Amino acid sequence: MPNIDLILGTDHGRRRSVRTEPTQRRSTQRLDALLDAAAEIVDELGFERLTTQMVAERAGASIGTVYRYFPDRVAVLHALRERSVRRYRERLAEALEQAELADWWNVIDAALAVCAELYRDEPGFTVIHAAPRELSERDGEAEIAHRLALLLEHDFGIRNDAETRFRLGIAVEIGEALIHRAFARDAAGDVRYLDEARRVVRVYLDEHLADRVAATTAA
């Protein structure tokens, strides 16, 4: 069974963009309602047109309530992205826990499939493409690339070094860009683009991780 804690991480629930951390259930529900409203607006109008006033009106809250949690519209978008990323990690952890992982590609394939699933059924998920990607403080690669590298090392013995993280970071960029394009072309996801995302990422990683996989197997 994969070590899914490597995907979730210790900080997957933190909210760094929220001005006031909710300490009670009612406050948490109010914050979620604001983000739900923001997600609906992003899906309907795009993130560029979102305003704090729109969020307040859609959530049935006062503008003061919005400003209690968010100093401006940018903070709303960052918080929505953080929630989307957290839900992505949680969904990926569930998928990996249920999957039969025969080799490293099954992990990457699941990561791509879950991304596509959330584009379909997670309101506001497109914001992950619009906002700056979460980067690791260690070397500036995408945080998800670091977490995938940890999992591949733990489960398949693939060395977790700068080169592996770099290649996984590139794969993440390629895959997410093509998946985003698939849903920009078709609300259900353009199958050609989704298939090409899997193919291109597989070819790329086969080329750049093959020697590491072979070395691990030989050892």
C-alpha positions as CSV (number, residue, x, y, z in Angstrom):
1,M,0.0,0.0,0.0
2,P,1.4,3.4,-0.9
3,N,2.4,5.8,1.8
4,I,-0.3,8.4,1.1
5,D,0.9,10.7,3.9
6,L,3.8,11.6,1.5
7,I,1.1,13.1,-0.8
8,L,-0.9,14.7,1.9
9,G,2.0,16.1,3.8
10,T,1.9,17.7,7.2
11,D,0.7,21.1,5.9
12,H,-2.0,20.1,3.5
13,G,-4.7,21.8,5.6
14,R,-3.2,25.1,6.3
15,R,-4.7,28.3,4.9
16,R,-2.0,30.9,4.3
17,S,-4.2,33.5,2.5
18,V,-6.9,33.8,5.1
19,R,-6.7,36.9,7.3
20,T,-8.5,35.4,10.3
21,E,-8.2,31.6,10.9
22,P,-11.6,30.2,11.8
23,T,-11.6,28.6,15.3
24,Q,-15.2,27.5,15.5
25,R,-17.4,25.3,13.3
26,R,-19.7,28.2,12.3
27,S,-16.7,30.3,11.3
28,T,-15.3,27.5,9.2
29,Q,-18.7,27.0,7.5
30,R,-18.9,30.7,6.8
31,L,-15.4,30.7,5.2
32,D,-16.3,27.7,3.1
33,A,-19.5,29.4,2.0
34,L,-17.4,32.4,0.8
35,L,-15.0,30.2,-1.1
36,D,-18.0,28.2,-2.6
37,A,-19.4,31.5,-3.8
38,A,-16.0,32.5,-5.3
39,A,-15.7,29.2,-7.0
40,E,-19.2,29.7,-8.7
41,I,-18.2,33.1,-9.9
42,V,-14.9,31.9,-11.3
43,D,-16.7,29.2,-13.2
44,E,-19.3,31.6,-14.6
45,L,-17.3,34.7,-15.3
46,G,-13.6,33.9,-14.9
47,F,-11.2,34.7,-12.2
48,E,-10.3,38.1,-13.7
49,R,-13.8,39.5,-13.1
50,L,-14.2,38.3,-9.5
51,T,-14.7,41.0,-6.9
52,T,-15.1,40.8,-3.1
53,Q,-18.6,42.5,-3.5
54,M,-19.6,39.7,-5.9
55,V,-18.5,37.1,-3.3
56,A,-20.4,38.8,-0.6
57,E,-23.6,39.0,-2.7
58,R,-23.4,35.4,-3.9
59,A,-22.7,34.1,-0.4
60,G,-25.5,36.2,1.1
61,A,-23.0,37.8,3.4
62,S,-22.0,41.4,4.2
63,I,-18.9,42.9,2.6
64,G,-17.5,43.2,6.1
65,T,-17.7,39.4,6.6
66,V,-15.6,39.0,3.4
67,Y,-13.0,41.5,4.6
68,R,-12.9,39.7,8.0
69,Y,-11.2,36.8,6.2
70,F,-9.7,38.4,3.0
71,P,-8.0,41.7,2.6
72,D,-8.8,41.8,-1.2
73,R,-9.9,39.7,-4.2
74,V,-6.4,38.4,-4.7
75,A,-6.5,36.8,-1.3
76,V,-9.8,35.2,-2.1
77,L,-8.3,33.6,-5.2
78,H,-5.2,32.4,-3.4
79,A,-7.4,30.8,-0.7
80,L,-9.6,29.2,-3.3
81,R,-6.5,27.8,-5.0
82,E,-5.1,26.5,-1.7
83,R,-8.4,24.7,-1.1
84,S,-8.4,23.3,-4.6
85,V,-4.8,22.0,-4.1
86,R,-5.7,20.5,-0.8
87,R,-8.7,18.7,-2.3
88,Y,-6.6,17.5,-5.2
89,R,-4.1,15.9,-2.8
90,E,-6.8,14.3,-0.7
91,R,-8.5,12.9,-3.9
92,L,-5.1,11.6,-5.2
93,A,-4.4,10.0,-1.8
94,E,-7.7,8.2,-2.0
95,A,-7.1,7.1,-5.6
96,L,-3.6,5.7,-4.8
97,E,-4.9,3.9,-1.7
98,Q,-7.5,2.1,-3.8
99,A,-5.3,1.4,-6.8
100,E,-3.1,-1.5,-7.7
101,L,0.3,0.2,-8.2
102,A,2.4,-2.1,-10.3
103,D,5.0,0.5,-11.2
104,W,5.9,4.2,-11.0
105,W,3.7,5.1,-14.0
106,N,0.6,4.1,-12.2
107,V,1.3,6.8,-9.7
108,I,1.8,9.5,-12.4
109,D,-1.2,8.3,-14.3
110,A,-3.4,8.5,-11.2
111,A,-2.1,12.1,-10.6
112,L,-3.2,13.1,-14.1
113,A,-6.6,11.3,-13.9
114,V,-7.4,13.0,-10.6
115,C,-6.5,16.4,-12.0
116,A,-9.0,15.8,-14.9
117,E,-11.6,14.6,-12.5
118,L,-11.4,17.7,-10.4
119,Y,-11.6,19.9,-13.5
120,R,-15.0,18.2,-14.1
121,D,-16.5,18.2,-10.6
122,E,-14.7,20.6,-8.3
123,P,-16.1,24.2,-8.7
124,G,-13.5,26.8,-9.3
125,F,-10.7,24.3,-9.9
126,T,-9.5,26.2,-13.0
127,V,-8.0,28.7,-10.6
128,I,-5.1,26.3,-10.1
129,H,-4.0,27.2,-13.6
130,A,-4.4,30.9,-13.2
131,A,-2.7,31.5,-9.8
132,P,1.0,31.0,-9.2
133,R,1.9,27.3,-8.6
134,E,2.9,26.3,-5.0
135,L,6.7,25.8,-5.1
136,S,8.9,23.9,-2.7
137,E,11.2,26.1,-0.6
138,R,13.9,23.5,-1.1
139,D,14.7,24.1,-4.8
140,G,11.8,25.9,-6.4
141,E,10.2,22.9,-8.1
142,A,6.5,22.4,-7.8
143,E,5.5,21.1,-4.4
144,I,3.5,18.3,-5.9
145,A,6.6,17.1,-7.8
146,H,8.4,16.9,-4.4
147,R,5.6,14.8,-3.0
148,L,5.5,12.5,-6.0
149,A,9.3,12.1,-5.8
150,L,9.0,11.1,-2.2
151,L,6.3,8.5,-3.0
152,L,8.2,7.1,-5.9
153,E,11.3,6.7,-3.8
154,H,9.4,5.1,-0.9
155,D,7.4,2.7,-3.0
156,F,9.7,2.0,-6.0
157,G,13.1,3.0,-4.9
158,I,13.6,5.7,-7.5
159,R,16.2,8.1,-6.2
160,N,14.8,11.3,-4.9
161,D,17.3,13.9,-6.1
162,A,17.3,17.2,-7.9
163,E,17.2,15.6,-11.3
164,T,14.2,13.4,-10.5
165,R,12.3,16.4,-9.0
166,F,13.2,18.6,-12.0
167,R,11.8,15.9,-14.4
168,L,8.7,15.4,-12.4
169,G,8.2,19.2,-12.2
170,I,8.4,19.4,-16.0
171,A,5.9,16.6,-16.3
172,V,3.5,18.3,-13.9
173,E,3.7,21.5,-16.0
174,I,3.1,19.6,-19.3
175,G,0.3,17.5,-17.9
176,E,-1.6,20.3,-16.2
177,A,-1.3,22.6,-19.2
178,L,-2.8,20.1,-21.5
179,I,-5.6,19.1,-19.1
180,H,-6.4,22.8,-18.6
181,R,-6.6,23.2,-22.4
182,A,-8.8,20.1,-22.7
183,F,-11.4,21.7,-20.4
184,A,-11.0,25.1,-22.1
185,R,-12.0,23.5,-25.4
186,D,-14.8,21.3,-24.0
187,A,-16.6,21.5,-20.6
188,A,-16.5,17.7,-20.4
189,G,-12.8,17.6,-21.3
190,D,-11.6,17.2,-24.9
191,V,-10.6,13.5,-25.0
192,R,-7.9,14.1,-27.6
193,Y,-6.1,16.5,-25.3
194,L,-6.6,14.3,-22.2
195,D,-5.2,11.3,-24.1
196,E,-2.3,13.4,-25.4
197,A,-1.5,14.6,-21.9
198,R,-1.0,11.0,-20.7
199,R,1.0,10.1,-23.8
200,V,3.3,13.1,-23.8
201,V,4.0,12.8,-20.0
202,R,4.6,9.1,-20.3
203,V,7.1,9.5,-23.2
204,Y,8.9,12.3,-21.4
205,L,9.3,10.5,-18.2
206,D,10.2,7.2,-19.9
207,E,13.0,9.0,-21.5
208,H,14.3,10.8,-18.4
209,L,13.5,8.4,-15.7
210,A,14.3,5.1,-17.5
211,D,17.9,5.0,-16.4
212,R,16.9,5.6,-12.8
213,V,14.3,2.9,-12.9
214,A,16.7,0.5,-14.5
215,A,19.4,1.2,-11.9
216,T,16.9,0.7,-9.1
217,T,15.8,-2.6,-10.6
218,A,19.4,-3.8,-11.0
219,A,20.2,-2.9,-7.5
